[in-house]
Amino acid sequence: MTPSEAIIGHSIRTVGIVDSKGRRLTVRRLRALDTLRLFKAAGPALALNESWLSMAALAFAIEAIDDVPVPSPATESQIESLIERLGDEGLAAVADALRDNDGNPDAKITVGNLPGIPC
């Protein structure tokens, strides 16, 4: 594996989960560019609203639902639509998955840095 492949592999780790409705969700931790795009989609007012932004970040973390790819939302209405689609069950499952992976050093993202170099 080349250094570039290692960096890319560490930056796109995903985890598969099942929510309480039985849907298979593929989730990934947001990278720096994802966060920047989330702020852009939210707009200046909502980017300052921590509660809204936290929920939107959960939706942004979705890669696929039932193995069907989900494009990252690019507008406020697309974020809201995805949140509606996920519902409380999906959002809770995503939050749990991201929280559970916080304690696993192998699941952390190094955001463009080599493994072992702090972000």
N, CA and C atoms as an extended XYZ file, in Angstrom:
357
Properties=species:S:1:pos:R:3:atomname:S:1:resname:S:1:resid:I:1 pbc="F F F"
N         0.851       -1.175        0.000 N   MET     1
C         0.000        0.000        0.000 CA  MET     1
C         0.897        1.239        0.000 C   MET     1
N         0.600        2.159       -0.914 N   THR     2
C         1.379        3.394       -0.990 CA  THR     2
C         0.965        4.343        0.136 C   THR     2
N         1.809        5.330        0.448 N   PRO     3
C         1.414        6.308        1.466 CA  PRO     3
C         0.095        7.014        1.127 C   PRO     3
N        -0.103        7.324       -0.152 N   SER     4
C        -1.358        7.980       -0.554 CA  SER     4
C        -2.558        7.078       -0.301 C   SER     4
N        -2.431        5.801       -0.621 N   GLU     5
C        -3.529        4.867       -0.386 CA  GLU     5
C        -3.829        4.741        1.111 C   GLU     5
N        -2.788        4.767        1.936 N   ALA     6
C        -2.976        4.681        3.386 CA  ALA     6
C        -3.730        5.901        3.907 C   ALA     6
N        -3.356        7.069        3.429 N   ILE     7
C        -4.019        8.301        3.864 CA  ILE     7
C        -5.481        8.290        3.444 C   ILE     7
N        -5.733        7.940        2.188 N   ILE     8
C        -7.105        7.902        1.689 CA  ILE     8
C        -7.910        6.848        2.437 C   ILE     8
N        -7.317        5.691        2.685 N   GLY     9
C        -8.010        4.638        3.424 CA  GLY     9
C        -8.408        5.064        4.819 C   GLY     9
N        -7.526        5.801        5.498 N   HIS    10
C        -7.840        6.270        6.840 CA  HIS    10
C        -8.892        7.368        6.819 C   HIS    10
N        -8.968        8.117        5.739 N   SER    11
C        -9.870        9.270        5.712 CA  SER    11
C       -11.291        8.923        5.317 C   SER    11
N       -11.534        7.725        4.803 N   ILE    12
C       -12.882        7.402        4.343 CA  ILE    12
C       -13.480        6.195        5.061 C   ILE    12
N       -13.027        5.920        6.239 N   ARG    13
C       -13.574        4.788        6.981 CA  ARG    13
C       -15.056        4.961        7.216 C   ARG    13
N       -15.765        3.862        7.050 N   THR    14
C       -17.201        3.877        7.281 CA  THR    14
C       -17.551        2.750        8.243 C   THR    14
N       -18.730        2.849        8.801 N   VAL    15
C       -19.229        1.805        9.673 CA  VAL    15
C       -20.673        1.527        9.271 C   VAL    15
N       -21.029        0.263        9.255 N   GLY    16
C       -22.407       -0.124        8.947 CA  GLY    16
C       -23.177       -0.360       10.237 C   GLY    16
N       -24.381        0.167       10.301 N   ILE    17
C       -25.232        0.013       11.482 CA  ILE    17
C       -26.649       -0.303       11.023 C   ILE    17
N       -27.472       -0.733       11.949 N   VAL    18
C       -28.888       -0.967       11.678 CA  VAL    18
C       -29.673       -0.165       12.708 C   VAL    18
N       -30.607        0.660       12.230 N   ASP    19
C       -31.409        1.446       13.171 CA  ASP    19
C       -32.581        0.606       13.683 C   ASP    19
N       -33.355        1.178       14.593 N   SER    20
C       -34.451        0.421       15.212 CA  SER    20
C       -35.579        0.096       14.238 C   SER    20
N       -35.571        0.720       13.055 N   LYS    21
C       -36.558        0.382       12.020 CA  LYS    21
C       -36.053       -0.723       11.104 C   LYS    21
N       -34.819       -1.185       11.346 N   GLY    22
C       -34.247       -2.253       10.546 CA  GLY    22
C       -33.532       -1.786        9.288 C   GLY    22
N       -33.357       -0.476        9.122 N   ARG    23
C       -32.648        0.033        7.943 CA  ARG    23
C       -31.147       -0.085        8.153 C   ARG    23
N       -30.441       -0.494        7.099 N   ARG    24
C       -28.980       -0.552        7.131 CA  ARG    24
C       -28.440        0.818        6.738 C   ARG    24
N       -27.691        1.431        7.642 N   LEU    25
C       -27.122        2.748        7.403 CA  LEU    25
C       -25.603        2.632        7.343 C   LEU    25
N       -25.018        3.249        6.347 N   THR    26
C       -23.564        3.340        6.270 CA  THR    26
C       -23.203        4.754        6.685 C   THR    26
N       -22.341        4.843        7.702 N   VAL    27
C       -22.016        6.121        8.328 CA  VAL    27
C       -20.514        6.345        8.256 C   VAL    27
N       -20.124        7.601        8.080 N   ARG    28
C       -18.700        7.962        8.132 CA  ARG    28
C       -18.531        9.220        8.954 C   ARG    28
N       -17.400        9.327        9.577 N   ARG    29
C       -17.076       10.528       10.338 CA  ARG    29
C       -16.759       11.639        9.347 C   ARG    29
N       -17.247       12.844        9.625 N   LEU    30
C       -17.034       13.969        8.718 CA  LEU    30
C       -15.567       14.372        8.676 C   LEU    30
N       -15.105       14.681        7.488 N   ARG    31
C       -13.756       15.210        7.283 CA  ARG    31
C       -13.848       16.724        7.219 C   ARG    31
N       -12.710       17.363        7.140 N   ALA    32
C       -12.667       18.831        7.131 CA  ALA    32
C       -13.485       19.400        5.968 C   ALA    32
N       -13.346       18.834        4.780 N   LEU    33
C       -14.084       19.337        3.622 CA  LEU    33
C       -15.593       19.127        3.797 C   LEU    33
N       -15.979       18.003        4.396 N   ASP    34
C       -17.397       17.767        4.670 CA  ASP    34
C       -17.950       18.846        5.593 C   ASP    34
N       -17.190       19.177        6.615 N   THR    35
C       -17.628       20.208        7.561 CA  THR    35
C       -17.765       21.555        6.867 C   THR    35
N       -16.824       21.870        6.025 N   LEU    36
C       -16.889       23.124        5.271 CA  LEU    36
C       -18.133       23.147        4.389 C   LEU    36
N       -18.424       22.040        3.721 N   ARG    37
C       -19.614       21.969        2.866 CA  ARG    37
C       -20.901       22.022        3.679 C   ARG    37
N       -20.870       21.461        4.883 N   LEU    38
C       -22.030       21.552        5.770 CA  LEU    38
C       -22.298       23.009        6.136 C   LEU    38
N       -21.259       23.762        6.489 N   PHE    39
C       -21.421       25.184        6.809 CA  PHE    39
C       -21.985       25.948        5.613 C   PHE    39
N       -21.486       25.628        4.421 N   LYS    40
C       -21.968       26.306        3.209 CA  LYS    40
C       -23.441       26.005        2.969 C   LYS    40
N       -23.827       24.731        3.116 N   ALA    41
C       -25.223       24.346        2.902 CA  ALA    41
C       -26.135       24.965        3.956 C   ALA    41
N       -25.647       25.094        5.173 N   ALA    42
C       -26.449       25.651        6.254 CA  ALA    42
C       -26.694       27.138        6.073 C   ALA    42
N       -25.735       27.831        5.501 N   GLY    43
C       -25.846       29.276        5.370 CA  GLY    43
C       -25.340       29.953        6.630 C   GLY    43
N       -25.139       31.261        6.553 N   PRO    44
C       -24.495       31.969        7.669 CA  PRO    44
C       -25.279       31.932        8.983 C   PRO    44
N       -26.589       32.012        8.931 N   ALA    45
C       -27.374       32.037       10.171 CA  ALA    45
C       -27.391       30.669       10.852 C   ALA    45
N       -27.682       29.618       10.093 N   LEU    46
C       -27.776       28.283       10.690 CA  LEU    46
C       -26.410       27.720       11.068 C   LEU    46
N       -25.345       28.170       10.416 N   ALA    47
C       -24.000       27.712       10.767 CA  ALA    47
C       -23.627       28.132       12.182 C   ALA    47
N       -24.317       29.131       12.719 N   LEU    48
C       -24.070       29.590       14.093 CA  LEU    48
C       -25.004       28.923       15.099 C   LEU    48
N       -25.991       28.180       14.617 N   ASN    49
C       -26.963       27.516       15.479 CA  ASN    49
C       -26.439       26.109       15.795 C   ASN    49
N       -25.839       25.947       16.971 N   GLU    50
C       -25.182       24.686       17.318 CA  GLU    50
C       -26.133       23.498       17.349 C   GLU    50
N       -27.339       23.695       17.835 N   SER    51
C       -28.305       22.592       17.894 CA  SER    51
C       -28.672       22.108       16.494 C   SER    51
N       -28.974       23.046       15.609 N   TRP    52
C       -29.324       22.690       14.237 CA  TRP    52
C       -28.137       22.028       13.545 C   TRP    52
N       -26.958       22.606       13.738 N   LEU    53
C       -25.757       22.103       13.085 CA  LEU    53
C       -25.403       20.695       13.559 C   LEU    53
N       -25.626       20.406       14.828 N   SER    54
C       -25.344       19.063       15.355 CA  SER    54
C       -26.223       18.018       14.683 C   SER    54
N       -27.497       18.331       14.535 N   MET    55
C       -28.412       17.390       13.883 CA  MET    55
C       -28.077       17.261       12.396 C   MET    55
N       -27.745       18.374       11.763 N   ALA    56
C       -27.381       18.349       10.348 CA  ALA    56
C       -26.115       17.518       10.126 C   ALA    56
N       -25.172       17.590       11.047 N   ALA    57
C       -23.938       16.814       10.923 CA  ALA    57
C       -24.221       15.315       10.950 C   ALA    57
N       -25.210       14.897       11.737 N   LEU    58
C       -25.584       13.481       11.748 CA  LEU    58
C       -26.092       13.049       10.377 C   LEU    58
N       -26.909       13.890        9.762 N   ALA    59
C       -27.418       13.573        8.422 CA  ALA    59
C       -26.284       13.576        7.396 C   ALA    59
N       -25.356       14.514        7.537 N   PHE    60
C       -24.222       14.598        6.614 CA  PHE    60
C       -23.336       13.357        6.688 C   PHE    60
N       -23.364       12.650        7.813 N   ALA    61
C       -22.516       11.478        8.001 CA  ALA    61
C       -23.033       10.250        7.259 C   ALA    61
N       -24.234       10.310        6.727 N   ILE    62
C       -24.831        9.159        6.039 CA  ILE    62
C       -24.215        8.990        4.651 C   ILE    62
N       -23.724        7.788        4.390 N   GLU    63
C       -23.199        7.440        3.063 CA  GLU    63
C       -24.237        6.668        2.251 C   GLU    63
N       -25.004        5.805        2.949 N   ALA    64
C       -25.987        4.980        2.237 CA  ALA    64
C       -27.082        4.549        3.206 C   ALA    64
N       -28.266        4.327        2.650 N   ILE    65
C       -29.393        3.760        3.398 CA  ILE    65
C       -29.827        2.513        2.645 C   ILE    65
N       -29.827        1.375        3.335 N   ASP    66
C       -30.140        0.083        2.716 CA  ASP    66
C       -29.307       -0.140        1.459 C   ASP    66
N       -28.024        0.168        1.564 N   ASP    67
C       -27.033       -0.034        0.497 CA  ASP    67
C       -27.247        0.846       -0.734 C   ASP    67
N       -28.136        1.823       -0.644 N   VAL    68
C       -28.351        2.783       -1.733 CA  VAL    68
C       -27.597        4.063       -1.358 C   VAL    68
N       -26.612        4.470       -2.175 N   PRO    69
C       -25.836        5.671       -1.841 CA  PRO    69
C       -26.721        6.900       -1.662 C   PRO    69
N       -26.357        7.722       -0.687 N   VAL    70
C       -27.064        8.966       -0.406 CA  VAL    70
C       -26.093       10.109       -0.661 C   VAL    70
N       -26.384       10.972       -1.641 N   PRO    71
C       -25.476       12.098       -1.894 CA  PRO    71
C       -25.494       13.075       -0.720 C   PRO    71
N       -24.353       13.689       -0.465 N   SER    72
C       -24.296       14.688        0.606 CA  SER    72
C       -25.210       15.845        0.262 C   SER    72
N       -26.025       16.286        1.214 N   PRO    73
C       -26.928       17.406        0.936 CA  PRO    73
C       -26.133       18.688        0.682 C   PRO    73
N       -26.650       19.530       -0.197 N   ALA    74
C       -25.954       20.769       -0.562 CA  ALA    74
C       -26.742       22.018       -0.183 C   ALA    74
N       -27.964       21.837        0.287 N   THR    75
C       -28.787       22.987        0.663 CA  THR    75
C       -29.492       22.689        1.982 C   THR    75
N       -30.008       23.738        2.584 N   GLU    76
C       -30.755       23.583        3.832 CA  GLU    76
C       -31.938       22.640        3.643 C   GLU    76
N       -32.666       22.784        2.552 N   SER    77
C       -33.837       21.932        2.337 CA  SER    77
C       -33.440       20.469        2.124 C   SER    77
N       -32.305       20.219        1.491 N   GLN    78
C       -31.835       18.842        1.314 CA  GLN    78
C       -31.434       18.229        2.657 C   GLN    78
N       -30.820       19.029        3.522 N   ILE    79
C       -30.469       18.554        4.863 CA  ILE    79
C       -31.738       18.186        5.619 C   ILE    79
N       -32.722       19.074        5.575 N   GLU    80
C       -33.978       18.820        6.279 CA  GLU    80
C       -34.696       17.596        5.719 C   GLU    80
N       -34.636       17.416        4.418 N   SER    81
C       -35.266       16.252        3.796 CA  SER    81
C       -34.606       14.956        4.263 C   SER    81
N       -33.283       14.955        4.348 N   LEU    82
C       -32.569       13.759        4.803 CA  LEU    82
C       -32.846       13.490        6.277 C   LEU    82
N       -32.928       14.549        7.082 N   ILE    83
C       -33.268       14.382        8.498 CA  ILE    83
C       -34.666       13.786        8.624 C   ILE    83
N       -35.599       14.266        7.826 N   GLU    84
C       -36.960       13.717        7.832 CA  GLU    84
C       -36.947       12.248        7.436 C   GLU    84
N       -36.152       11.913        6.436 N   ARG    85
C       -36.059       10.532        5.969 CA  ARG    85
C       -35.482        9.615        7.046 C   ARG    85
N       -34.458       10.092        7.762 N   LEU    86
C       -33.830        9.299        8.816 CA  LEU    86
C       -34.734        9.165       10.037 C   LEU    86
N       -35.428       10.239       10.376 N   GLY    87
C       -36.280       10.240       11.551 CA  GLY    87
C       -35.473       10.082       12.834 C   GLY    87
N       -36.184       10.048       13.932 N   ASP    88
C       -35.534        9.908       15.238 CA  ASP    88
C       -34.719        8.621       15.332 C   ASP    88
N       -35.251        7.549       14.752 N   GLU    89
C       -34.590        6.249       14.830 CA  GLU    89
C       -33.234        6.263       14.127 C   GLU    89
N       -33.215        6.796       12.913 N   GLY    90
C       -31.967        6.848       12.155 CA  GLY    90
C       -30.953        7.787       12.772 C   GLY    90
N       -31.413        8.961       13.210 N   LEU    91
C       -30.493        9.925       13.823 CA  LEU    91
C       -29.900        9.375       15.109 C   LEU    91
N       -30.704        8.686       15.908 N   ALA    92
C       -30.195        8.091       17.150 CA  ALA    92
C       -29.146        7.021       16.849 C   ALA    92
N       -29.391        6.214       15.830 N   ALA    93
C       -28.437        5.169       15.460 CA  ALA    93
C       -27.120        5.771       14.975 C   ALA    93
N       -27.199        6.841       14.179 N   VAL    94
C       -25.985        7.508       13.689 CA  VAL    94
C       -25.207        8.099       14.864 C   VAL    94
N       -25.908        8.780       15.760 N   ALA    95
C       -25.251        9.381       16.926 CA  ALA    95
C       -24.562        8.310       17.767 C   ALA    95
N       -25.234        7.186       17.984 N   ASP    96
C       -24.640        6.102       18.759 CA  ASP    96
C       -23.401        5.533       18.068 C   ASP    96
N       -23.488        5.356       16.764 N   ALA    97
C       -22.355        4.801       16.015 CA  ALA    97
C       -21.151        5.726       16.080 C   ALA    97
N       -21.369        7.006       15.915 N   LEU    98
C       -20.254        7.951       15.963 CA  LEU    98
C       -19.691        8.043       17.373 C   LEU    98
N       -20.536        8.001       18.369 N   ARG    99
C       -20.081        8.048       19.765 CA  ARG    99
C       -19.308        6.783       20.110 C   ARG    99
N       -19.808        5.608       19.681 N   ASP   100
C       -19.142        4.343       19.969 CA  ASP   100
C       -17.756        4.291       19.357 C   ASP   100
N       -17.585        4.865       18.183 N   ASN   101
C       -16.291        4.828       17.505 CA  ASN   101
C       -15.300        5.827       18.066 C   ASN   101
N       -15.750        6.747       18.932 N   ASP   102
C       -14.825        7.698       19.542 CA  ASP   102
C       -13.783        7.000       20.397 C   ASP   102
N       -14.160        5.908       21.039 N   GLY   103
C       -13.211        5.201       21.899 CA  GLY   103
C       -12.314        4.240       21.154 C   GLY   103
N       -12.519        4.066       19.857 N   ASN   104
C       -11.731        3.134       19.062 CA  ASN   104
C       -10.717        3.907       18.231 C   ASN   104
N        -9.424        3.835       18.589 N   PRO   105
C        -8.436        4.623       17.856 CA  PRO   105
C        -8.367        4.281       16.375 C   PRO   105
N        -8.727        3.049       16.001 N   ASP   106
C        -8.692        2.667       14.594 CA  ASP   106
C        -9.800        3.328       13.796 C   ASP   106
N       -10.855        3.812       14.465 N   ALA   107
C       -11.986        4.417       13.767 CA  ALA   107
C       -11.833        5.922       13.635 C   ALA   107
N       -10.823        6.498       14.254 N   LYS   108
C       -10.654        7.945       14.183 CA  LYS   108
C       -10.078        8.352       12.839 C   LYS   108
N       -10.428        9.527       12.422 N   ILE   109
C        -9.962       10.064       11.164 CA  ILE   109
C        -8.777       10.963       11.427 C   ILE   109
N        -7.787       10.919       10.571 N   THR   110
C        -6.602       11.740       10.762 CA  THR   110
C        -6.608       12.985        9.876 C   THR   110
N        -7.670       13.247        9.189 N   VAL   111
C        -7.889       14.445        8.369 CA  VAL   111
C        -6.618       14.909        7.674 C   VAL   111
N        -6.128       14.117        6.767 N   GLY   112
C        -5.000       14.533        5.944 CA  GLY   112
C        -3.647       14.341        6.576 C   GLY   112
N        -3.584       13.949        7.837 N   ASN   113
C        -2.306       13.689        8.494 CA  ASN   113
C        -2.022       12.197        8.468 C   ASN   113
N        -0.750       11.848        8.533 N   LEU   114
C        -0.400       10.444        8.615 CA  LEU   114
C        -0.830        9.899        9.965 C   LEU   114
N        -1.121        8.602       10.039 N   PRO   115
C        -1.489        8.021       11.330 CA  PRO   115
C        -0.402        8.305       12.369 C   PRO   115
N        -0.843        8.616       13.567 N   GLY   116
C         0.096        8.920       14.631 CA  GLY   116
C         0.422       10.384       14.785 C   GLY   116
N         0.052       11.179       13.787 N   ILE   117
C         0.276       12.620       13.866 CA  ILE   117
C        -1.032       13.255       14.291 C   ILE   117
N        -1.047       13.984       15.414 N   PRO   118
C        -2.309       14.568       15.874 CA  PRO   118
C        -2.898       15.529       14.863 C   PRO   118
N        -4.223       15.572       14.844 N   CYS   119
C        -4.936       16.486       13.939 CA  CYS   119
C        -4.839       17.904       14.449 C   CYS   119
